[in-house]
Amino acid sequence: MNDTARILVAQYNGVAWLRIEGRGSFQNACELRKYADERLAKGDRVILIDLEECYYMDSTFMGTLTGIACRMEADGAAAGRTLEIVNPSDRARELLENLGLDEILSIHHGSDQVNGMDWACVRGVMAEQLFPETFDDAGEMKRSRAECMLEAHKALAATSSQNDVRFRDVIGLVERELEKAHP
């Protein structure tokens, strides 16, 4: 099984589509957040995350998805801005459910409507436009990655008291490392 991930992206009519193939992890979570933020700044209303080919997500990646969704809801509820998870693989769905994120994230399966759009139609249009997004990981600063991990785990902890207990130690460790590296 390949440990790398490939992120394919497309934009169409106010929708940014990101398809994660392989592993969603701390190695690409910060770049995912940055790309989503860029698309929102350009006026996209929907960030659509296609997890059909995603077979694993770590807590940083899931926390990043949660953080993006929460920011979009807080900042753009009136504008109809949403993050939509579509067609998650069985493993991706299981991982999201284990943390209770299916109660927070908008998850669509199969032929479900996505934000009022016919998923099959949107997918057909987007699939023709997909291109690999190259995220420059080599230049990513250690501090930036640590800050991203901290934000992601705080987003997960805020979703439930169970998740608060699950991720309290990780949050404390990352905060101490950040403080030690940059007093």
C-alpha positions in Angstrom: 0.0 0.0 0.0 1.4 3.4 -1.0 2.0 5.8 1.9 1.8 8.9 -0.2 -1.2 11.0 -1.0 -2.2 12.7 -4.2 -4.5 15.6 -4.1 -6.4 16.4 -7.3 -8.3 19.7 -7.5 -10.8 21.4 -9.8 -12.9 24.6 -9.6 -16.3 25.1 -11.2 -19.1 27.6 -10.6 -18.1 28.5 -7.0 -17.2 24.9 -6.0 -13.6 23.9 -5.2 -13.3 20.1 -5.5 -10.4 18.3 -3.8 -10.0 14.6 -4.3 -7.7 12.9 -1.8 -6.2 9.7 -3.1 -4.2 7.6 -0.5 -3.5 9.0 2.9 -4.7 12.2 4.4 -2.2 13.0 7.1 -0.2 15.7 8.9 2.1 15.7 5.8 -0.6 17.3 3.6 -3.1 18.8 6.1 -1.5 22.2 6.2 -1.4 22.4 2.4 -5.1 21.3 2.2 -6.1 24.1 4.6 -4.0 26.7 2.7 -5.6 25.7 -0.6 -9.2 25.8 0.9 -8.5 29.2 2.3 -7.2 30.4 -1.1 -10.3 29.2 -2.8 -12.6 30.8 -0.3 -10.7 34.1 -0.7 -11.3 33.8 -4.4 -15.1 33.6 -3.7 -15.8 29.8 -3.9 -18.9 29.0 -1.8 -18.4 25.2 -1.4 -15.3 23.2 -0.6 -16.1 19.7 -1.7 -13.7 17.0 -0.3 -14.0 13.7 -2.3 -12.7 10.8 -0.1 -13.7 7.9 -2.3 -10.0 7.0 -2.9 -8.8 8.0 0.6 -8.0 4.9 2.7 -6.5 6.6 5.8 -6.7 9.9 7.7 -4.8 10.8 10.8 -6.1 13.1 13.5 -4.3 16.1 12.1 -6.0 15.7 8.7 -9.5 15.1 10.3 -9.0 18.1 12.6 -8.0 20.2 9.6 -11.2 19.2 7.8 -13.2 20.0 11.0 -11.4 23.4 11.5 -12.1 24.4 7.9 -15.8 23.5 8.2 -16.2 25.3 11.5 -14.5 28.5 10.2 -16.7 28.4 7.1 -19.8 28.0 9.2 -18.8 30.8 11.5 -17.6 33.2 8.7 -20.0 32.4 5.9 -23.2 30.8 7.1 -25.2 33.7 5.7 -23.3 33.4 2.4 -24.1 29.7 2.1 -20.5 28.6 2.4 -20.0 25.0 3.4 -17.5 22.2 3.4 -19.0 18.9 2.0 -17.5 15.5 2.3 -18.6 13.2 -0.6 -18.4 9.5 -1.2 -16.1 8.6 1.7 -14.5 5.2 1.4 -15.6 2.7 4.1 -12.4 3.3 6.0 -12.6 7.1 5.8 -16.3 7.0 6.9 -15.4 4.8 9.8 -12.5 7.1 10.9 -14.8 10.1 10.8 -17.6 8.3 12.7 -15.1 7.1 15.4 -14.5 10.7 16.4 -18.1 11.7 16.1 -17.3 14.0 13.1 -20.3 12.6 11.2 -22.4 14.8 13.6 -20.5 17.9 12.6 -19.4 17.5 9.0 -21.8 17.3 6.1 -21.2 13.8 4.6 -22.8 12.6 1.4 -22.9 9.1 0.0 -23.5 7.8 -3.5 -26.1 9.8 -5.3 -27.0 12.2 -2.4 -27.6 15.8 -3.3 -24.6 18.0 -2.4 -25.5 21.5 -1.2 -28.5 21.4 -3.5 -26.5 20.1 -6.5 -26.8 16.7 -8.2 -23.6 15.0 -7.1 -23.3 12.8 -10.2 -23.6 15.8 -12.5 -21.1 17.9 -10.5 -18.7 14.9 -10.3 -18.9 14.5 -14.1 -18.0 18.1 -14.8 -15.3 18.2 -12.1 -13.7 14.9 -13.2 -13.0 16.4 -16.6 -11.1 19.3 -15.0 -9.1 17.6 -12.3 -5.4 18.3 -12.1 -2.8 17.3 -9.5 -2.1 20.1 -7.1 1.6 20.3 -6.2 2.1 21.3 -2.7 5.7 22.3 -1.9 6.4 20.3 1.2 10.1 20.8 1.2 9.9 24.5 2.2 7.3 24.0 4.9 8.6 25.4 8.2 8.5 23.1 11.2 6.8 25.8 13.2 4.0 26.2 10.6 3.4 22.5 10.6 3.3 22.4 14.4 0.8 25.3 14.5 -1.3 23.5 11.9 -1.3 20.3 14.0 -2.2 22.3 17.1 -5.1 24.0 15.4 -6.3 20.7 14.0 -6.3 19.0 17.3 -8.0 21.9 19.1 -10.7 21.7 16.5 -11.2 18.0 17.2 -11.1 18.5 21.0 -13.8 21.2 20.7 -16.2 18.7 19.1 -16.9 16.7 22.2 -15.8 16.0 25.7 -14.6 12.5 24.6 -12.4 14.1 22.0 -11.2 16.7 24.4 -9.8 13.9 26.6 -8.5 12.0 23.6 -6.4 14.9 22.3 -5.6 16.9 25.5 -2.1 15.3 25.7 -1.3 15.9 22.0 -2.4 19.6 22.4 -0.2 20.0 25.5 2.8 18.4 23.9 2.6 20.5 20.7 2.1 23.7 22.8 5.1 22.9 24.9 7.2 22.1 21.8 6.1 25.4 20.2 6.9 27.3 23.4 10.3 25.6 23.7 11.3 26.3 20.1 9.9 29.9 20.1 9.7 31.3 23.6 
